[in-house]
């Protein structure tokens, strides 16, 4: 019989740090250390050793002999594995429906925020969309001076002085323009990959300045085998000032790119939803008419047998010798609504010939007739040509759909490929989306919505955007839920970067309702609030079930002083530090601050619904989840022993794991109470000696 570890006799200390990615990497190298593999999928020992090296903030010019290399690369990847003690503090006053909504808006440096989310959202995000800085020569790093993760790479790139103020911009003259940008992106993408589900996907918008470098970086982070495609999105046309340059022979820029990477091959197991672009011209191959009696005729004859259509054919001069040529269909459509209506009403009867399915070999329909054939869970229409060849008939109904254009219309379409045309039309209206302008650039709602549609984002999936900008991703999620009744959730992250004018001066923006915005985060929050109100107002009967709220959290240092100190060299020393602290909470922090940090460090999601109760005279006892009594958190600084006894008697769900109780270290009234609780904890075991309730101490 295998040896099993003895259950603990004393409460377990809750780890206040984010997940240690280095330990995870050792468990599954390929899954969490793709940078240790070359582009052919081979493990490279030097890369593996480099990835496991302790982090150093000293710049280095060592560049690998193969693959993408830049000064500071090793330190950039190592930064992702450095645990953080930071927390997320709730801001109910800036939120909408804080107690019930599942949508999250987080203020702070996204590197640190991504670390804090590792326990709660590891492997849970279906889709990530980000629109990072394009590194066009301006500062790409957000100008804050408190984010630990931000300072990590600012030290390497020498962009701030010792006081945390800017010393330079990220221009070409700095000599490290691309290296600095890659050092910023590498740890963030590494952490983002960890949050994706195995069937998840990430979309990254980018301009030409860093597109090639980003593609190589993503090959390392996600694995080149997980590259799906690069989309070329038509964001502008050759018009206005561009026309002058174009007339002089310059090839002007009209597209931006979206790199698409899946988490793993499991993404391929779910079918994607194709997108359709409309085509104005009629395809003259669709010239066959399928009569209901099984005979075949021509579309032109069928049109001339319809009195109303024949009348328009004659009226507009398209009749020749009593016949109508399909080659004139577009011209007829331009002047005859009757002809267009006739075709739309008979899409299933109009067909073209195509190759038959392999499974139809041996079928023998008569020449000049059609018959059905069922295979591969679909119905085919078969005929035989005059030369004896077997052919399938493709009804025009399979080619007519509602398009995914800026102005959707029902008509002839083609499946969209990697060229996404027509988004310049969205850009002409994008300033009005969300009810506020955003000079730093907006992406249109339709772009993000259609990326989610192609990825088949289900009705309860999570979408993450950690470069939130004006909040388009959150807006798109709410709009999609309003359209199909879904319950998709968004997590958006934005740094409180000061708003600036074209001369780089800090400014304030006053919105139409008097709200003053000083940072990009303020604009993100206000856009999501306004979009939510508008969507709910237009939802009609579905408004009650529609979640248009948002929970605001803000990145900050830990609420616990023991977790704010320098990293302890060992777990034992960390616990010694905890025991020496009489009151280990930071002055000025609220009970709500402490509660949400405890939940975060327990690995619970930030969209929880909580119930608060008083147990045996102890207030502030929170049950996690409605009608769930198996996970309990208490934020009280002192809990009577009687309350501990009642809480430790919490039974687990039938067949489920033990219940879980998390309390503050100060909850024990004195050493005697601590000893009594330890005794109660040892006594409450099942017949196998396992605790009925796991007790953890913060």
C-alpha positions as CSV (number, residue, x, y, z in Angstrom):
1,X,0.0,0.0,0.0
2,X,1.5,3.4,-1.0
3,X,2.6,5.7,1.8
4,X,0.3,8.7,2.1
5,X,1.3,11.9,3.9
6,X,-0.1,12.5,7.4
7,X,-2.8,15.2,7.6
8,X,-1.5,18.3,9.3
9,X,-2.2,18.7,13.0
10,X,-2.1,22.5,12.9
11,X,-3.8,25.0,10.6
12,X,-2.1,25.6,7.3
13,X,-0.6,29.0,6.5
14,X,-2.2,30.6,3.4
15,X,0.5,31.6,0.9
16,X,0.2,35.3,0.2
17,X,2.2,35.2,-3.0
18,X,1.0,34.6,-6.6
19,X,1.7,31.2,-8.2
20,X,5.3,30.3,-8.5
21,X,5.5,29.7,-12.3
22,X,9.0,28.3,-12.0
23,X,7.7,25.3,-10.0
24,X,4.9,24.9,-12.5
25,X,7.3,24.8,-15.4
26,X,9.2,21.9,-13.8
27,X,5.9,19.9,-13.8
28,X,5.2,20.3,-17.4
29,X,8.1,21.9,-19.4
30,X,6.4,22.1,-22.8
31,X,3.2,23.4,-21.4
32,X,4.6,26.2,-19.3
33,X,8.1,26.7,-20.7
34,X,7.7,27.0,-24.4
35,X,10.6,29.5,-24.5
36,X,12.9,26.5,-23.6
37,X,12.2,25.0,-27.0
38,X,13.4,26.0,-30.4
39,X,11.0,26.8,-33.3
40,X,11.2,23.1,-34.4
41,X,9.9,22.0,-31.0
42,X,13.2,20.7,-29.7
43,X,14.3,21.2,-26.1
44,X,17.4,23.4,-25.9
45,X,19.4,22.9,-22.7
46,X,20.8,26.4,-22.6
47,X,17.3,27.9,-23.0
48,X,16.0,25.7,-20.2
49,X,18.8,26.7,-17.9
50,X,18.4,30.3,-18.8
51,X,14.7,30.2,-18.1
52,X,15.3,28.7,-14.6
53,X,18.1,31.2,-13.7
54,X,17.3,33.6,-10.8
55,X,16.1,37.0,-12.1
56,X,18.7,39.7,-12.5
57,X,17.9,43.4,-13.4
58,X,21.3,44.0,-15.0
59,X,21.3,44.5,-18.8
60,X,23.0,42.0,-20.9
61,X,23.9,41.9,-24.6
62,X,24.0,38.1,-24.8
63,X,21.9,37.0,-27.8
64,X,21.0,33.4,-28.5
65,X,22.5,31.8,-31.5
66,X,19.1,30.8,-33.0
67,X,15.7,32.4,-32.9
68,X,14.6,35.8,-31.7
69,X,17.2,37.5,-29.5
70,X,17.5,40.9,-27.9
71,X,19.4,42.5,-25.0
72,X,17.6,41.7,-21.8
73,X,15.6,38.7,-23.1
74,X,16.6,36.4,-20.3
75,X,15.6,38.9,-17.7
76,X,12.3,39.6,-19.4
77,X,11.2,36.0,-19.4
78,X,12.5,35.5,-15.8
79,X,10.3,38.5,-14.7
80,X,7.2,36.5,-15.4
81,X,8.2,33.9,-12.9
82,X,8.9,36.2,-9.9
83,X,5.9,35.9,-7.5
84,X,4.2,39.0,-6.3
85,X,2.5,39.7,-2.9
86,X,0.4,42.5,-4.5
87,X,-3.4,42.4,-4.1
88,X,-6.5,43.9,-5.7
89,X,-8.5,46.2,-3.6
90,X,-12.3,46.6,-4.3
91,X,-13.7,50.0,-5.3
92,X,-17.5,49.6,-4.9
93,X,-18.0,53.4,-5.2
94,X,-16.6,53.3,-8.8
95,X,-18.5,50.1,-9.7
96,X,-21.9,49.3,-11.1
97,X,-23.9,46.5,-9.4
98,X,-20.7,45.5,-7.5
99,X,-22.5,42.7,-5.5
100,X,-24.0,40.9,-8.4
101,X,-22.0,41.6,-11.6
102,X,-19.4,39.2,-13.0
103,X,-17.6,41.8,-15.2
104,X,-14.3,43.0,-13.9
105,X,-12.3,46.3,-14.5
106,X,-8.9,46.3,-12.8
107,X,-6.7,49.4,-12.5
108,X,-3.0,48.8,-12.4
109,X,0.2,47.7,-14.2
110,X,-0.9,44.7,-16.2
111,X,2.2,42.6,-15.4
112,X,1.5,42.7,-11.7
113,X,-2.3,42.2,-12.3
114,X,-1.7,39.2,-14.5
115,X,0.4,37.7,-11.6
116,X,-2.4,38.3,-9.1
117,X,-4.9,36.5,-11.4
118,X,-2.8,33.4,-11.7
119,X,-4.4,31.4,-8.8
120,X,-8.0,32.4,-9.6
121,X,-8.0,32.2,-13.4
122,X,-5.3,29.7,-14.4
123,X,-6.7,27.8,-17.4
124,X,-10.1,29.5,-17.3
125,X,-10.0,32.2,-20.0
126,X,-11.4,31.2,-23.4
127,X,-10.3,34.3,-25.4
128,X,-7.8,37.1,-25.0
129,X,-7.8,40.2,-27.2
130,X,-5.1,42.8,-26.7
131,X,-4.2,46.0,-28.5
132,X,-0.8,46.8,-27.1
133,X,1.3,49.9,-27.9
134,X,2.5,49.7,-31.5
135,X,6.0,51.1,-30.6
136,X,5.9,53.8,-33.3
137,X,8.6,55.9,-31.6
138,X,6.7,57.3,-28.7
139,X,6.8,56.2,-25.1
140,X,5.2,52.8,-25.0
141,X,5.6,52.2,-21.2
142,X,2.9,53.7,-19.1
143,X,4.2,56.5,-16.9
144,X,3.4,55.2,-13.4
145,X,6.0,54.9,-10.6
146,X,4.5,52.4,-8.2
147,X,4.2,49.1,-10.1
148,X,6.7,46.5,-9.1
149,X,6.4,44.7,-12.4
150,X,6.7,48.0,-14.4
151,X,10.0,48.9,-12.5
152,X,11.3,45.4,-13.3
153,X,11.9,46.2,-17.0
154,X,12.3,50.0,-16.6
155,X,15.4,49.2,-14.6
156,X,16.8,47.2,-17.5
157,X,15.8,49.7,-20.1
158,X,17.1,52.7,-18.1
159,X,13.9,54.7,-18.8
160,X,13.5,56.0,-15.3
161,X,15.8,57.5,-12.7
162,X,16.1,56.4,-9.1
163,X,13.1,58.5,-8.1
164,X,10.8,56.9,-10.6
165,X,10.7,59.7,-13.1
166,X,11.2,59.5,-16.9
167,X,14.7,59.9,-18.3
168,X,14.0,59.2,-22.0
169,X,11.5,58.1,-24.6
170,X,11.5,54.9,-26.5
171,X,12.7,56.4,-29.7
172,X,14.9,55.0,-32.4
173,X,17.8,57.1,-31.0
174,X,17.7,55.2,-27.7
175,X,19.3,52.2,-29.4
176,X,16.9,49.8,-27.7
177,X,13.6,50.6,-29.2
178,X,12.7,47.1,-30.2
179,X,14.5,45.4,-27.2
180,X,12.6,47.5,-24.7
181,X,9.3,46.7,-26.4
182,X,10.0,43.0,-26.5
183,X,11.1,43.1,-22.8
184,X,7.8,44.6,-22.0
185,X,5.7,42.1,-24.0
186,X,7.5,38.9,-23.2
187,X,6.5,38.4,-19.5
188,X,3.0,39.6,-20.1
189,X,2.4,37.1,-22.9
190,X,3.9,34.3,-20.8
191,X,1.5,35.0,-18.0
192,X,-1.4,35.5,-20.4
193,X,-0.8,32.1,-21.9
194,X,-1.1,30.6,-18.4
195,X,-4.6,32.0,-18.1
196,X,-5.9,30.5,-21.3
197,X,-7.9,27.4,-21.4
198,X,-6.5,24.5,-23.4
199,X,-9.1,25.3,-26.1
200,X,-8.4,29.0,-25.8
201,X,-7.1,31.6,-28.3
202,X,-5.4,34.9,-28.2
203,X,-5.7,37.8,-30.7
204,X,-3.1,40.5,-30.8
205,X,-3.5,43.7,-32.8
206,X,-0.3,45.2,-34.0
207,X,1.2,47.7,-36.6
208,X,4.0,47.1,-39.0
209,X,6.7,48.4,-36.6
210,X,6.7,45.3,-34.4
211,X,4.6,42.8,-36.3
212,X,7.5,40.6,-37.4
213,X,9.1,40.7,-34.0
214,X,5.8,39.9,-32.3
215,X,5.2,36.9,-34.5
216,X,8.6,35.5,-33.5
217,X,8.0,36.2,-29.9
218,X,4.7,34.5,-30.0
219,X,6.3,31.5,-31.6
220,X,8.4,31.1,-28.5
221,X,5.7,31.9,-26.0
222,X,2.9,29.9,-27.5
223,X,4.8,27.5,-29.7
224,X,5.1,27.9,-33.5
225,X,2.8,24.9,-33.9
226,X,0.0,26.9,-32.3
227,X,0.1,29.8,-34.8
228,X,-3.3,30.0,-36.5
229,X,-2.9,33.0,-38.9
230,X,-2.2,36.7,-39.2
231,X,-5.2,38.7,-40.2
232,X,-4.8,41.8,-42.4
233,X,-7.5,44.3,-41.3
234,X,-8.3,47.2,-43.6
235,X,-8.4,50.1,-41.2
236,X,-8.2,53.0,-43.8
237,X,-8.3,53.8,-47.5
238,X,-6.1,55.8,-49.8
239,X,-7.9,59.0,-49.4
240,X,-7.3,62.5,-47.9
241,X,-3.7,63.3,-47.2
242,X,-2.7,59.8,-48.2
243,X,-3.7,60.5,-51.8
244,X,-0.9,63.0,-52.2
245,X,1.7,60.5,-51.1
246,X,0.2,57.7,-53.2
247,X,0.3,59.9,-56.3
248,X,4.0,60.3,-55.7
249,X,4.5,56.6,-55.8
250,X,4.4,55.9,-52.0
251,X,2.7,52.7,-51.0
252,X,0.5,54.0,-48.2
253,X,-0.5,51.9,-45.1
254,X,-4.1,50.9,-45.0
255,X,-4.0,47.8,-42.9
256,X,-3.1,46.7,-39.5
257,X,-2.5,43.1,-38.3
258,X,-3.9,40.7,-35.9
259,X,-1.8,37.7,-34.9
260,X,-3.8,34.7,-33.9
261,X,-2.4,31.9,-31.6
262,X,-4.2,29.0,-30.0
263,X,-3.2,27.6,-26.6
264,X,-3.0,24.0,-27.9
265,X,-4.4,21.6,-30.4
266,X,-7.6,21.3,-28.3
267,X,-8.7,24.5,-29.9
268,X,-9.1,22.6,-33.1
269,X,-11.6,20.2,-31.5
270,X,-14.3,23.0,-31.4
271,X,-15.7,24.2,-34.7
272,X,-15.2,27.8,-35.6
273,X,-18.0,30.0,-36.9
274,X,-17.1,31.3,-40.4
275,X,-17.6,35.0,-41.3
276,X,-19.1,36.1,-44.6
277,X,-18.4,39.0,-46.8
278,X,-21.0,40.2,-49.3
279,X,-20.4,40.2,-53.1
280,X,-22.4,42.4,-55.4
281,X,-21.9,40.5,-58.6
282,X,-24.2,37.6,-59.5
283,X,-22.3,34.3,-60.1
284,X,-23.5,33.3,-63.6
285,X,-22.6,29.6,-62.8
286,X,-25.9,29.5,-61.0
287,X,-28.0,29.1,-64.1
288,X,-29.8,25.7,-63.5
289,X,-33.4,25.5,-62.4
290,X,-34.4,22.5,-60.3
291,X,-38.1,21.7,-61.0
292,X,-40.1,20.0,-58.2
293,X,-40.8,17.0,-60.5
294,X,-37.1,16.1,-60.6
295,X,-36.4,17.6,-64.0
296,X,-33.8,20.3,-64.8
297,X,-34.3,23.5,-66.7
298,X,-32.7,26.9,-67.0
299,X,-33.0,29.9,-64.6
300,X,-33.5,32.2,-67.5
301,X,-36.5,30.2,-68.7
302,X,-38.0,30.2,-65.2
303,X,-37.6,33.9,-65.0
304,X,-39.3,34.5,-68.3
305,X,-42.2,32.2,-67.3
306,X,-42.9,34.6,-64.4
307,X,-45.2,37.4,-65.6
308,X,-43.8,40.1,-63.4
309,X,-40.2,39.4,-64.0
310,X,-40.8,39.0,-67.8
311,X,-42.5,42.4,-67.7
312,X,-39.4,44.1,-66.2
313,X,-37.0,42.2,-68.6
314,X,-38.9,43.7,-71.5
315,X,-39.3,47.1,-69.8
316,X,-35.6,47.6,-69.3
317,X,-34.5,46.2,-72.7
318,X,-33.0,42.9,-71.6
319,X,-35.2,40.6,-73.8
320,X,-33.6,39.3,-77.0
321,X,-35.5,36.9,-79.2
322,X,-37.9,36.2,-76.3
323,X,-35.1,35.1,-74.0
324,X,-33.1,36.6,-71.1
325,X,-29.3,36.1,-70.7
326,X,-28.0,35.4,-67.2
327,X,-25.0,37.5,-68.1
328,X,-27.3,40.6,-67.7
329,X,-28.5,39.6,-64.2
330,X,-26.5,42.3,-62.4
331,X,-27.9,45.0,-64.8
332,X,-31.4,43.7,-64.2
333,X,-31.0,43.6,-60.4
334,X,-29.9,47.3,-60.5
335,X,-33.3,48.4,-61.9
336,X,-35.7,45.6,-60.9
337,X,-36.7,44.8,-57.3
338,X,-39.1,42.2,-58.7
339,X,-36.2,40.2,-60.3
340,X,-34.2,40.4,-57.0
341,X,-37.2,39.2,-55.0
342,X,-37.8,36.3,-57.5
343,X,-34.2,35.0,-57.0
344,X,-34.3,35.3,-53.2
345,X,-37.6,33.5,-53.0
346,X,-36.2,30.6,-55.1
347,X,-32.7,30.2,-53.8
348,X,-33.2,26.5,-53.1
349,X,-34.3,25.9,-56.8
350,X,-31.4,27.7,-58.4
351,X,-28.1,25.7,-58.7
352,X,-24.7,25.3,-60.2
353,X,-22.8,22.1,-60.9
354,X,-19.9,21.0,-58.7
355,X,-17.8,18.0,-58.0
356,X,-19.8,15.2,-56.3
357,X,-18.8,13.8,-52.9
358,X,-16.6,10.7,-53.0
359,X,-19.3,8.8,-51.2
360,X,-21.7,9.3,-54.2
361,X,-19.6,7.1,-56.5
362,X,-21.8,4.5,-58.0
363,X,-25.0,6.6,-57.9
364,X,-26.6,6.8,-61.4
365,X,-29.1,9.7,-61.8
366,X,-30.6,10.2,-65.2
367,X,-29.3,12.9,-67.6
368,X,-31.5,16.0,-67.3
369,X,-32.9,15.1,-63.9
370,X,-31.8,15.5,-60.2
371,X,-32.2,13.3,-57.2
372,X,-31.2,13.6,-53.5
373,X,-28.3,11.7,-51.9
374,X,-27.6,11.7,-48.2
375,X,-24.1,11.3,-46.8
376,X,-21.8,12.8,-44.1
377,X,-24.9,14.1,-42.2
378,X,-26.0,16.3,-45.1
379,X,-28.2,16.1,-48.3
380,X,-26.6,16.4,-51.8
381,X,-28.4,16.9,-55.1
382,X,-26.9,14.8,-57.9
383,X,-27.3,14.8,-61.7
384,X,-25.4,13.4,-64.6
385,X,-24.2,15.4,-67.5
386,X,-24.7,14.6,-71.2
387,X,-21.1,13.2,-71.3
388,X,-22.0,10.8,-68.6
389,X,-20.1,12.5,-65.7
390,X,-21.6,12.5,-62.3
391,X,-22.1,15.9,-60.8
392,X,-23.5,17.5,-57.6
393,X,-25.9,20.5,-57.8
394,X,-25.1,23.3,-55.3
395,X,-28.3,25.4,-54.5
396,X,-27.8,29.1,-54.5
397,X,-29.2,29.0,-50.9
398,X,-25.8,27.8,-49.8
399,X,-24.3,30.9,-51.2
400,X,-26.8,33.5,-50.0
401,X,-26.5,34.5,-46.3
402,X,-26.6,37.6,-44.1
403,X,-23.1,39.1,-44.4
404,X,-20.8,40.2,-41.6
405,X,-20.1,43.6,-43.3
406,X,-20.3,47.0,-41.7
407,X,-23.9,47.1,-43.0
408,X,-25.0,43.5,-43.0
409,X,-27.2,42.5,-45.9
410,X,-28.7,39.3,-47.2
411,X,-27.2,38.3,-50.5
412,X,-24.4,36.5,-52.2
413,X,-21.4,36.0,-49.9
414,X,-18.0,34.4,-49.7
415,X,-16.3,33.0,-46.6
416,X,-13.9,35.6,-45.2
417,X,-10.2,34.6,-45.2
418,X,-7.2,36.4,-43.7
419,X,-8.1,39.7,-45.4
420,X,-10.7,41.5,-43.3
421,X,-11.9,44.3,-45.6
422,X,-14.1,47.2,-44.9
423,X,-13.2,48.1,-41.3
424,X,-12.3,51.6,-42.5
425,X,-16.0,52.2,-42.4
426,X,-16.1,51.3,-38.7
427,X,-13.1,53.6,-38.1
428,X,-15.1,56.5,-39.7
429,X,-17.7,56.0,-36.9
430,X,-15.5,54.7,-34.1
431,X,-15.2,58.1,-32.3
432,X,-18.9,57.8,-31.5
433,X,-18.8,54.3,-30.1
434,X,-19.2,54.2,-26.4
435,X,-20.3,57.8,-26.1
436,X,-16.8,59.3,-25.7
437,X,-13.8,60.0,-27.7
438,X,-10.3,58.5,-27.1
439,X,-7.4,60.2,-28.8
440,X,-5.0,57.3,-28.1
441,X,-6.9,55.2,-30.6
442,X,-10.0,52.9,-30.5
443,X,-10.7,49.6,-32.1
444,X,-14.2,49.2,-33.5
445,X,-16.7,47.0,-31.6
446,X,-17.3,44.9,-34.7
447,X,-13.7,43.8,-35.0
448,X,-13.6,42.3,-31.5
449,X,-17.2,40.9,-31.7
450,X,-16.3,39.1,-35.0
451,X,-13.1,37.8,-33.6
452,X,-15.1,36.3,-30.8
453,X,-17.7,35.0,-33.3
454,X,-15.0,33.2,-35.3
455,X,-13.5,31.7,-32.1
456,X,-17.1,30.5,-31.2
457,X,-17.1,32.3,-27.9
458,X,-19.8,30.5,-25.9
459,X,-22.5,32.1,-23.9
460,X,-20.7,31.7,-20.5
461,X,-17.0,32.1,-21.5
462,X,-14.5,34.6,-20.2
463,X,-12.8,37.2,-22.4
464,X,-9.7,39.0,-21.1
465,X,-8.1,42.3,-22.3
466,X,-5.1,43.6,-20.3
467,X,-4.5,46.6,-22.6
468,X,-8.1,47.8,-22.2
469,X,-7.7,51.4,-23.6
470,X,-11.2,52.8,-24.0
471,X,-12.9,49.6,-23.0
472,X,-14.0,48.3,-26.4
473,X,-13.6,44.7,-25.4
474,X,-16.0,45.0,-22.4
475,X,-18.4,46.9,-24.6
476,X,-18.3,44.2,-27.3
477,X,-19.0,41.5,-24.7
478,X,-22.1,43.2,-23.3
479,X,-23.4,43.9,-26.8
480,X,-23.0,40.3,-27.8
481,X,-24.8,39.1,-24.7
482,X,-27.7,41.5,-25.4
483,X,-27.9,40.1,-28.9
484,X,-28.1,36.4,-28.1
485,X,-28.9,36.3,-24.4
486,X,-25.5,35.1,-23.3
487,X,-23.7,35.5,-20.0
488,X,-20.1,36.1,-21.2
489,X,-17.9,37.8,-18.8
490,X,-15.0,40.2,-19.4
491,X,-11.9,41.0,-17.4
492,X,-10.3,44.3,-18.5
493,X,-7.1,45.8,-17.2
494,X,-5.9,49.4,-17.6
495,X,-3.1,51.5,-16.1
496,X,-4.2,55.0,-14.8
497,X,-2.0,56.7,-17.4
498,X,-2.5,60.4,-17.5
499,X,-4.5,61.8,-20.4
500,X,-2.3,64.1,-22.6
501,X,-2.8,66.5,-25.5
502,X,-0.8,66.5,-28.7
503,X,1.9,68.5,-27.0
504,X,2.3,65.8,-24.3
505,X,0.7,68.0,-21.6
506,X,-1.5,66.3,-19.0
507,X,-5.1,67.3,-19.4
508,X,-8.6,66.7,-18.0
509,X,-11.6,65.6,-20.0
510,X,-15.1,66.6,-18.8
511,X,-17.8,64.4,-20.2
512,X,-21.3,65.5,-21.2
513,X,-22.7,64.6,-17.7
514,X,-20.0,66.5,-15.9
515,X,-17.8,63.6,-15.0
516,X,-14.1,64.6,-15.1
517,X,-11.5,62.1,-16.4
518,X,-7.8,62.6,-15.7
519,X,-6.5,59.1,-16.7
520,X,-7.2,56.6,-19.4
521,X,-8.5,54.3,-16.7
522,X,-11.2,56.9,-15.9
523,X,-12.2,56.9,-19.5
524,X,-12.3,53.1,-19.6
525,X,-14.6,53.0,-16.6
526,X,-16.9,55.7,-17.8
527,X,-17.2,54.2,-21.3
528,X,-18.2,50.8,-19.8
529,X,-20.7,52.5,-17.5
530,X,-22.3,54.4,-20.4
531,X,-22.3,51.5,-22.7
532,X,-23.9,49.3,-20.1
533,X,-26.7,51.7,-19.5
534,X,-27.4,52.2,-23.2
535,X,-27.4,48.4,-23.9
536,X,-29.7,47.7,-21.0
537,X,-32.1,50.5,-22.0
538,X,-32.3,49.0,-25.5
539,X,-32.6,45.4,-24.3
540,X,-36.3,45.5,-23.7
541,X,-37.7,42.3,-22.1
542,X,-34.2,40.8,-21.7
543,X,-32.9,43.8,-19.7
544,X,-33.5,42.1,-16.3
545,X,-31.2,39.1,-17.1
546,X,-28.5,41.1,-18.8
547,X,-25.3,41.8,-16.8
548,X,-24.1,45.3,-17.7
549,X,-22.4,46.0,-14.4
550,X,-18.7,46.1,-13.5
551,X,-16.7,45.4,-10.4
552,X,-13.8,47.8,-10.1
553,X,-10.6,46.6,-8.4
554,X,-7.3,48.5,-8.0
555,X,-3.8,47.0,-7.8
556,X,-2.1,47.8,-4.5
557,X,0.4,46.4,-2.0
558,X,-0.8,43.6,0.2
559,X,-3.1,44.3,3.1
560,X,-0.8,42.1,5.3
561,X,2.4,43.6,6.6
562,X,4.0,40.1,6.7
563,X,3.6,39.8,2.9
564,X,4.9,43.3,2.3
565,X,8.5,42.6,3.5
566,X,11.4,41.4,1.6
567,X,11.1,37.8,0.3
568,X,11.9,35.3,3.0
569,X,14.8,32.9,2.2
570,X,12.6,30.0,3.4
571,X,9.0,29.1,4.2
572,X,10.0,28.5,7.8
573,X,11.4,32.0,8.2
574,X,8.3,33.5,6.6
575,X,6.2,31.8,9.3
576,X,8.5,33.0,12.0
577,X,8.0,36.5,10.8
578,X,4.2,36.0,10.9
579,X,4.3,34.8,14.5
580,X,6.2,37.9,15.6
581,X,3.6,40.3,14.3
582,X,0.8,41.1,16.8
583,X,-1.3,42.8,14.2
584,X,-0.2,42.0,10.7
585,X,-2.8,44.0,8.7
586,X,-1.9,47.4,7.1
587,X,-3.4,50.4,8.9
588,X,-6.2,52.0,7.0
589,X,-7.2,48.9,5.0
590,X,-10.9,48.0,5.2
591,X,-12.5,44.7,6.1
592,X,-13.6,44.4,2.4
593,X,-9.9,44.9,1.3
594,X,-8.8,42.1,3.6
595,X,-11.7,39.8,2.5
596,X,-11.0,40.1,-1.2
597,X,-7.2,39.5,-0.7
598,X,-8.0,36.4,1.2
599,X,-10.3,35.2,-1.6
600,X,-7.7,36.1,-4.2
601,X,-4.9,34.2,-2.4
602,X,-7.2,31.2,-2.0
603,X,-7.5,31.1,-5.8
604,X,-11.1,32.1,-6.0
605,X,-12.5,34.2,-8.8
606,X,-13.3,37.8,-8.3
607,X,-16.8,37.6,-9.6
608,X,-18.0,35.6,-6.5
609,X,-21.3,36.2,-4.9
610,X,-20.9,36.3,-1.1
611,X,-23.3,35.8,1.8
612,X,-22.4,37.2,5.3
613,X,-23.6,35.7,8.6
614,X,-22.9,35.8,12.3
615,X,-21.8,32.5,13.8
616,X,-21.9,32.0,17.6
617,X,-21.4,35.7,18.2
618,X,-18.7,36.1,15.5
619,X,-19.9,38.6,12.8
620,X,-18.2,39.0,9.4
621,X,-18.4,35.3,8.5
622,X,-18.6,35.1,4.7
623,X,-20.0,32.0,2.9
624,X,-18.6,31.9,-0.7
625,X,-21.4,31.4,-3.1
626,X,-25.1,31.5,-2.6
627,X,-26.3,28.5,-0.5
628,X,-22.8,27.2,-0.2
629,X,-21.6,26.5,3.3
630,X,-18.4,24.5,2.4
631,X,-16.1,27.5,1.9
632,X,-16.0,30.0,4.7
633,X,-13.9,33.1,5.2
634,X,-13.8,35.3,8.3
635,X,-12.2,38.7,8.4
636,X,-12.7,39.2,12.1
637,X,-9.6,40.1,14.2
638,X,-10.8,37.9,17.1
639,X,-13.1,34.9,16.9
640,X,-14.4,33.2,20.1
641,X,-13.5,29.5,20.5
642,X,-17.2,28.6,20.4
643,X,-17.4,30.1,16.9
644,X,-14.3,28.2,15.8
645,X,-16.0,25.0,17.1
646,X,-19.1,25.7,15.1
647,X,-17.2,26.5,11.9
648,X,-15.0,23.5,12.2
649,X,-18.1,21.3,12.3
650,X,-19.0,22.5,8.8
651,X,-19.7,19.2,6.9
652,X,-18.3,18.7,3.4
653,X,-20.7,18.2,0.5
654,X,-21.5,14.5,0.0
655,X,-18.7,13.0,-2.0
656,X,-16.8,16.3,-2.2
657,X,-13.6,17.6,-0.7
658,X,-13.4,18.8,3.0
659,X,-14.9,22.1,3.8
660,X,-12.5,25.0,4.0
661,X,-12.2,27.7,6.7
662,X,-9.8,30.7,6.3
663,X,-9.2,33.1,9.2
664,X,-6.8,35.8,10.1
665,X,-3.8,35.0,12.2
666,X,-5.0,37.4,14.9
667,X,-8.4,35.6,15.1
668,X,-7.1,33.5,18.0
669,X,-7.8,35.5,21.2
670,X,-4.7,34.3,23.0
671,X,-2.2,31.4,23.1
672,X,-4.7,29.3,25.1
673,X,-7.4,29.8,22.5
674,X,-4.9,28.9,19.7
675,X,-4.1,25.7,21.6
676,X,-7.8,24.9,22.1
677,X,-8.6,25.4,18.4
678,X,-5.6,23.2,17.4
679,X,-7.1,20.5,19.6
680,X,-10.5,20.8,18.1
681,X,-8.9,20.7,14.6
682,X,-7.1,17.5,15.4
683,X,-10.3,15.9,16.8
684,X,-12.5,16.6,13.8
685,X,-11.4,13.8,11.4
686,X,-13.3,11.3,9.3
687,X,-12.8,7.5,9.6
688,X,-9.7,7.8,7.3
689,X,-8.1,10.4,9.6
690,X,-8.7,13.3,7.1
691,X,-9.9,16.6,8.4
692,X,-13.6,17.3,8.1
693,X,-12.7,21.0,7.6
694,X,-9.4,22.4,6.4
695,X,-8.3,25.3,8.5
696,X,-6.0,27.9,6.9
697,X,-4.5,31.0,8.6
698,X,-3.6,34.3,6.9
